[in-house]
Amino acid sequence: MTYGYVKDKEALVKRLHRIEGQVRGIERMVEDERYCIDILTQIGAVSTALDSLAQKLLEQHASSCVAGALASGSSEEAETKTRELLDAVQRFTRTR
C-alpha cells in the first residue's frame, strides 16, 4: 500500500529537518540562558510548524487513504479509514 504523503515525502522530511533545527536552537537558547520570552516565541514557532505538518498529513490521508477506501466499495474498509480520520482530527484538535 502507498500512503498519501509518499508523493511529498522528500518535502515532508525537509520540513521535519527544519523543525529539528529549530528545536536544537531552542536547546541552545536554554543552555545560553536566553530571555524566557524569546524561548517561548521559538517554541510557538515550532508548535506552528508541527501543526502545519500535521494538517498536511491529515489532508493527504483524507484525499488518499480515506478516498481510496470509499472507492474500494468495501463498507468495512471505508468505515475503518473514516474512523481513523475522525480520531486523528479529534486528537489533533484536542491538543489546541
GIPE-V908200 format. One record per residue. N is the residue number from 1. RES is the residue in one small letter. D_LAST is the distance of its C-alpha to the last C-alpha in Angstrom with 2 decimals. Layout:
BEGIN
n:N res:RES d_last:D_LAST
n:N res:RES d_last:D_LAST
END
This chain:
BEGIN
n:1 res:m d_last:31.60
n:2 res:t d_last:29.96
n:3 res:y d_last:26.20
n:4 res:g d_last:24.73
n:5 res:y d_last:23.47
n:6 res:v d_last:26.95
n:7 res:k d_last:28.37
n:8 res:d d_last:25.81
n:9 res:k d_last:25.85
n:10 res:e d_last:27.58
n:11 res:a d_last:25.15
n:12 res:l d_last:22.14
n:13 res:v d_last:24.01
n:14 res:k d_last:24.79
n:15 res:r d_last:21.16
n:16 res:l d_last:20.42
n:17 res:h d_last:23.45
n:18 res:r d_last:22.31
n:19 res:i d_last:18.97
n:20 res:e d_last:21.14
n:21 res:g d_last:23.35
n:22 res:q d_last:20.62
n:23 res:v d_last:19.72
n:24 res:r d_last:23.48
n:25 res:g d_last:23.72
n:26 res:i d_last:21.26
n:27 res:e d_last:23.42
n:28 res:r d_last:26.48
n:29 res:m d_last:25.10
n:30 res:v d_last:24.67
n:31 res:e d_last:28.11
n:32 res:d d_last:29.58
n:33 res:e d_last:28.14
n:34 res:r d_last:26.56
n:35 res:y d_last:25.11
n:36 res:c d_last:21.79
n:37 res:i d_last:20.23
n:38 res:d d_last:21.31
n:39 res:i d_last:19.67
n:40 res:l d_last:16.33
n:41 res:t d_last:16.73
n:42 res:q d_last:17.38
n:43 res:i d_last:14.44
n:44 res:g d_last:12.24
n:45 res:a d_last:14.47
n:46 res:v d_last:14.09
n:47 res:s d_last:10.30
n:48 res:t d_last:10.95
n:49 res:a d_last:13.85
n:50 res:l d_last:12.24
n:51 res:d d_last:9.68
n:52 res:s d_last:12.94
n:53 res:l d_last:14.84
n:54 res:a d_last:12.68
n:55 res:q d_last:12.96
n:56 res:k d_last:16.64
n:57 res:l d_last:17.13
n:58 res:l d_last:15.67
n:59 res:e d_last:18.03
n:60 res:q d_last:20.85
n:61 res:h d_last:20.43
n:62 res:a d_last:20.70
n:63 res:s d_last:23.61
n:64 res:s d_last:25.46
n:65 res:c d_last:24.93
n:66 res:v d_last:24.13
n:67 res:a d_last:26.68
n:68 res:g d_last:29.21
n:69 res:a d_last:28.84
n:70 res:l d_last:29.36
n:71 res:a d_last:32.34
n:72 res:s d_last:33.83
n:73 res:g d_last:35.04
n:74 res:s d_last:33.85
n:75 res:s d_last:32.02
n:76 res:e d_last:30.98
n:77 res:e d_last:29.49
n:78 res:a d_last:27.78
n:79 res:e d_last:26.29
n:80 res:t d_last:25.14
n:81 res:k d_last:23.43
n:82 res:t d_last:21.85
n:83 res:r d_last:20.51
n:84 res:e d_last:19.17
n:85 res:l d_last:17.37
n:86 res:l d_last:15.90
n:87 res:d d_last:14.87
n:88 res:a d_last:13.24
n:89 res:v d_last:11.30
n:90 res:q d_last:10.30
n:91 res:r d_last:9.33
n:92 res:f d_last:7.41
n:93 res:t d_last:5.44
n:94 res:r d_last:5.47
n:95 res:t d_last:3.83
n:96 res:r d_last:0.00
END
